[in-house]
Amino acid sequence: LLEHANPMHVFAQVMFGLDDRLRSAELFEQALRAHPDIIGIYNAGGANSGIAAVLDRSQRGGSIMWVGHELTERSREWLKSGLMDIVLDQAPEIQARRAIDIILRQLGLIEFEVDDEPIRFLTINAENL
């Protein structure tokens, strides 16, 4: 990141929406008012619908790059419409299965070794849906 840094791009604000749709929307609206030249948002939490609502209301979808998490029906629609640009899908189903297998193994309820390979995530955009 540092090697390819653009002095025109500044990380202006870090917000903690606490996975709350309304709180995330309010914080994002405040950020847009304080920094009208925002070019991107990364939402690491679970309040993507709040971000989508603000981008839609402000008619900034498409002009602000939005990266979020987990491919859902809603995030699929946002990708198709151009409102969202990238989804980082962390394979939550595989993570949950791994956690259950580890617990079952520790309890002696299963005998097989639990895979310890990293669980890969997927980078999804409108072109590779």
ABEGO torsion letter per residue (X at the ends): XAAABBAABBBABBBBAGGBAAAAAAAAAAAAAABAABABBBBABAAAAAAAAAAAAAGABGABBBBBBEBBAAAAAAAAAGABABBBBAGAAAAAAAAAAAAAAAAGABABBBBABBBBBBBBBAAAX
